[in-house]
Amino acid sequence: MKFPAEKAPYKVRNSSNTSTAKLLAPPAGFQYADKQAKTVATKRTTSKLTVCILSPHPLVLSEFERILAKAQFKVIVKQLESTLAPDMRSLEPPKANVYVIDAHAAKPATGALLANLIERFPESRLIVVGEQHIEANCYSLLRLGVKGLLTYVEARDQLVRALPLVANGGFWVPRQLLSGFVDSILTSQGRRLKTDSVTNLSRREQEVLDALLENQSNKEIANKLNIAERTVKFHVSNLLSKFGVRRRADLILLTFQRRLSQ
C-alpha cells in the first residue's frame, strides 16, 4: 500500500537530525467508506475481538477494511471529521478492544487522540500506523502506552497478525526500534527498572524478573542466583508467557508502561 504525500509536511526532530514526515493522502482507485462510523461484520466472524479504525481519510478506512475483510474480527471504521488537537481530545469514539490510529494528523493532534482513548478505555490497546518509523516520534508513542507501530506498507501484511497479539497484551514493534527504546529506558533509570511483585509469580520467577530488569544476561542471572543457566531460560520462558509478550525487550517495555500508568 503506497500513500502519496499531501502538500503540507510536518517535522519531527530526533537526536541526530531533522526528518520530514510527509502527511499522507490515500492512493487513487480506492472506494470511499461511509463518513459515519459503521460496523463491518466478516463472513466468518467468531472472535469477540473488536477493532476500531480511526482516520481522517475515507480512502484509508476503505483500505484497512479491505485488509481485514477476511479476518475474524468485528471491524468498526470511524472517519475523523477534524484533525485539530482540541477536537481529538473531545472525540467520543466507539468502544473497542484495539484501536488502529492513522497517524495522518500532526503530532500534537495524534497525541491528543491517544490520550483521549487511554482515558476513556484504559483496557484497550493501541496500534499506530504511519508513513515511516521516526525514532523520536515512536519513542513518544511508546511512552504514551502504544502497543503496536506499523508503517502503511507493513500494515498490508502484518496488521492481521498484530491485532490478536496486541489485544492479548503483547507488542508489535520493530526489533531495532524496540531495542533502542528499551536501552534508553535502562540508561535513564541507571540500568535498573523496578517492578511491583506480581501475584502469580513464584519467588524464583520474581528474582529472575528483577534481574532481567537490571539488563542482566542469563549467565549473569545464573551466577547471581546460583542456579543453572538452563534453569534461568526456563524461568524466562515462563515469565514471557505469563506477561503475554514475546521478547525480553517487550517485558521491560511493558513494565515501564505499567509504572507510568500508576
C-alpha positions as CSV (number, residue, x, y, z in Angstrom):
1,M,0.0,0.0,0.0
2,K,1.6,3.3,-1.0
3,F,0.2,6.6,0.0
4,P,1.3,9.7,-1.9
5,A,2.2,12.7,0.2
6,E,0.0,15.7,0.6
7,K,1.1,19.3,0.3
8,A,1.9,20.2,3.9
9,P,4.6,18.2,5.8
10,Y,5.3,18.3,9.5
11,K,8.7,17.8,11.0
12,V,9.8,15.6,13.9
13,R,13.2,16.0,15.4
14,N,15.3,13.3,16.8
15,S,18.7,13.4,18.5
16,S,20.8,13.3,15.3
17,N,18.9,15.1,12.6
18,T,15.5,16.5,11.4
19,S,13.3,14.2,9.4
20,T,10.3,15.3,7.5
21,A,7.3,13.0,7.9
22,K,5.0,14.0,5.0
23,L,1.3,13.9,5.6
24,L,-0.2,11.1,3.7
25,A,-3.0,11.1,1.2
26,P,-4.9,8.0,0.1
27,P,-4.0,6.3,-3.2
28,A,-6.2,6.7,-6.2
29,G,-8.6,3.9,-7.0
30,F,-9.9,3.1,-3.5
31,Q,-13.6,3.2,-2.9
32,Y,-14.9,5.6,-0.3
33,A,-16.1,4.5,3.1
34,D,-19.2,6.0,4.7
35,K,-18.3,9.1,6.7
36,Q,-20.2,7.8,9.7
37,A,-18.9,5.1,11.9
38,K,-20.1,1.7,10.7
39,T,-19.6,-1.9,11.6
40,V,-18.3,-4.4,9.1
41,A,-19.0,-8.0,10.0
42,T,-16.8,-10.5,8.3
43,K,-18.4,-13.6,6.9
44,R,-16.8,-16.0,9.4
45,T,-16.7,-13.7,12.5
46,T,-16.3,-16.0,15.5
47,S,-13.9,-13.9,17.6
48,K,-15.1,-11.3,20.1
49,L,-12.2,-9.1,19.2
50,T,-13.5,-5.6,18.2
51,V,-11.2,-3.4,16.2
52,C,-11.9,0.3,15.6
53,I,-10.0,2.1,12.8
54,L,-9.7,5.9,13.2
55,S,-8.6,8.0,10.2
56,P,-9.5,11.4,8.6
57,H,-9.3,9.7,5.2
58,P,-12.3,7.7,3.9
59,L,-9.9,6.0,1.4
60,V,-7.6,4.9,4.1
61,L,-10.5,3.5,6.0
62,S,-11.6,1.6,2.9
63,E,-8.1,0.1,2.5
64,F,-7.9,-1.1,6.1
65,E,-11.4,-2.6,5.7
66,R,-10.0,-4.5,2.7
67,I,-7.0,-5.7,4.6
68,L,-9.2,-7.0,7.5
69,A,-12.1,-8.3,5.3
70,K,-11.2,-12.0,5.6
71,A,-10.0,-11.8,9.3
72,Q,-12.2,-13.0,12.2
73,F,-12.7,-9.5,13.7
74,K,-15.6,-7.2,14.3
75,V,-14.3,-4.0,12.5
76,I,-15.6,-0.5,13.1
77,V,-14.4,2.3,10.9
78,K,-14.7,5.9,12.1
79,Q,-13.8,8.9,10.0
80,L,-12.3,11.8,11.9
81,E,-14.0,15.0,10.9
82,S,-11.3,17.2,12.3
83,T,-7.5,16.8,12.9
84,L,-7.3,19.6,15.4
85,A,-6.0,18.6,18.9
86,P,-8.9,20.1,20.9
87,D,-11.4,18.1,18.7
88,M,-9.3,14.9,19.1
89,R,-9.4,15.4,22.8
90,S,-13.2,15.7,23.0
91,L,-13.9,13.0,20.4
92,E,-16.3,10.2,21.6
93,P,-15.0,7.1,19.8
94,P,-16.8,3.7,19.7
95,K,-15.7,1.2,22.3
96,A,-13.3,-1.4,21.0
97,N,-10.6,-3.9,22.2
98,V,-8.0,-2.5,19.8
99,Y,-7.8,0.9,18.1
100,V,-5.8,1.3,14.9
101,I,-4.9,5.0,14.6
102,D,-3.9,6.5,11.3
103,A,-1.1,9.0,12.2
104,H,-2.1,11.4,9.5
105,A,-2.5,14.4,11.8
106,A,0.2,16.5,13.3
107,K,2.0,15.1,16.3
108,P,0.0,17.1,18.9
109,A,-3.3,16.0,17.4
110,T,-2.3,12.4,17.4
111,G,-1.1,12.7,21.0
112,A,-4.4,14.2,22.0
113,L,-6.4,11.4,20.4
114,L,-4.2,8.7,22.1
115,A,-4.6,10.4,25.5
116,N,-8.4,10.5,24.9
117,L,-8.6,6.8,24.1
118,I,-6.4,5.9,27.0
119,E,-8.5,7.9,29.5
120,R,-11.9,6.6,28.1
121,F,-10.9,3.0,27.6
122,P,-7.8,2.2,29.7
123,E,-8.1,-1.6,29.0
124,S,-8.0,-1.1,25.2
125,R,-4.8,-1.5,23.1
126,L,-3.4,1.0,20.6
127,I,-1.7,0.5,17.3
128,V,-0.4,3.5,15.3
129,V,0.1,3.3,11.6
130,G,2.2,6.0,9.8
131,E,4.4,6.5,6.8
132,Q,7.7,5.7,8.5
133,H,9.3,4.9,11.8
134,I,10.9,8.1,13.1
135,E,12.8,7.3,16.3
136,A,11.9,10.3,18.4
137,N,8.3,10.2,17.4
138,C,8.0,6.4,18.0
139,Y,9.6,6.7,21.5
140,S,7.0,9.3,22.4
141,L,4.2,7.0,21.3
142,L,5.6,4.1,23.3
143,R,5.8,6.3,26.4
144,L,2.1,7.1,25.9
145,G,1.3,3.4,26.0
146,V,1.1,2.4,22.3
147,K,1.5,-1.3,21.8
148,G,2.0,-1.5,18.1
149,L,3.8,0.5,15.5
150,L,3.4,-0.2,11.7
151,T,4.1,1.7,8.5
152,Y,1.4,1.7,5.8
153,V,3.4,-0.8,3.8
154,E,3.9,-3.1,6.8
155,A,0.2,-2.9,7.7
156,R,-0.7,-4.6,4.5
157,D,1.0,-7.9,5.6
158,Q,1.3,-7.6,9.3
159,L,-1.9,-5.9,10.7
160,V,-4.0,-9.1,10.8
161,R,-1.3,-10.9,12.8
162,A,-0.5,-7.9,15.0
163,L,-4.1,-7.3,16.2
164,P,-4.6,-10.5,18.3
165,L,-1.1,-10.3,19.8
166,V,-1.6,-6.7,20.8
167,A,-5.1,-7.4,22.1
168,N,-3.6,-10.1,24.4
169,G,-1.1,-7.6,25.9
170,G,1.9,-8.1,23.6
171,F,3.8,-5.6,21.5
172,W,4.2,-5.4,17.7
173,V,7.2,-3.0,17.4
174,P,10.2,-3.4,15.0
175,R,13.0,-5.2,16.9
176,Q,15.7,-2.5,16.3
177,L,13.3,0.3,17.4
178,L,12.2,-1.5,20.5
179,S,15.8,-2.4,21.5
180,G,16.8,1.3,21.1
181,F,13.9,2.4,23.2
182,V,14.5,-0.1,26.0
183,D,18.1,0.8,26.1
184,S,17.1,4.5,26.5
185,I,14.8,3.4,29.4
186,L,17.6,1.5,31.1
187,T,20.1,4.3,30.7
188,S,17.7,6.9,32.1
189,Q,16.9,4.6,35.0
190,G,20.6,3.9,35.8
191,R,20.3,0.4,34.2
192,R,17.7,-0.6,36.8
193,L,14.0,-0.7,36.5
194,K,11.9,-1.8,39.4
195,T,8.5,-3.5,39.2
196,D,5.9,-4.4,41.8
197,S,5.6,-8.0,42.7
198,V,3.1,-9.9,40.5
199,T,0.8,-12.2,42.5
200,N,1.0,-15.2,40.2
201,L,4.9,-15.3,40.1
202,S,6.9,-17.7,42.2
203,R,9.7,-16.3,44.4
204,R,12.3,-17.5,41.9
205,E,10.4,-16.0,38.9
206,Q,10.3,-12.7,40.7
207,E,14.0,-12.9,41.3
208,V,14.7,-13.6,37.7
209,L,12.4,-10.8,36.6
210,D,14.2,-8.3,38.9
211,A,17.5,-9.4,37.3
212,L,16.1,-9.1,33.8
213,L,15.0,-5.5,34.6
214,E,18.7,-4.9,35.6
215,N,19.5,-6.0,32.0
216,Q,21.5,-9.0,33.2
217,S,22.2,-11.9,30.8
218,N,21.2,-15.5,31.5
219,K,24.7,-16.3,32.6
220,E,24.8,-13.3,35.0
221,I,21.4,-14.3,36.4
222,A,22.5,-17.9,36.9
223,N,25.7,-16.8,38.8
224,K,23.7,-14.3,40.9
225,L,21.1,-16.8,41.9
226,N,23.4,-19.9,42.0
227,I,21.3,-21.9,39.5
228,A,22.0,-23.5,36.2
229,E,21.7,-21.3,33.1
230,R,19.1,-23.7,31.5
231,T,17.0,-23.1,34.7
232,V,17.2,-19.4,34.0
233,K,16.0,-19.9,30.5
234,F,13.1,-22.0,31.8
235,H,12.0,-19.2,34.2
236,V,12.4,-16.5,31.5
237,S,10.2,-18.5,29.2
238,N,7.6,-18.8,31.9
239,L,7.8,-15.0,32.5
240,L,7.3,-14.2,28.9
241,S,4.3,-16.5,28.8
242,K,2.7,-15.1,32.0
243,F,3.1,-11.5,30.8
244,G,1.9,-12.3,27.3
245,V,5.0,-11.0,25.4
246,R,7.5,-12.5,23.0
247,R,10.8,-10.9,23.9
248,R,12.8,-9.6,26.9
249,A,12.6,-6.1,25.5
250,D,8.8,-6.4,25.4
251,L,8.8,-7.4,29.1
252,I,11.0,-4.4,30.0
253,L,8.8,-2.0,27.9
254,L,5.6,-3.5,29.5
255,T,7.0,-2.9,33.0
256,F,7.9,0.6,32.0
257,Q,4.5,1.4,30.7
258,R,2.7,-0.1,33.7
259,R,4.8,2.0,36.0
260,L,4.0,5.2,34.1
261,S,0.3,4.4,34.3
262,Q,0.3,4.0,38.1
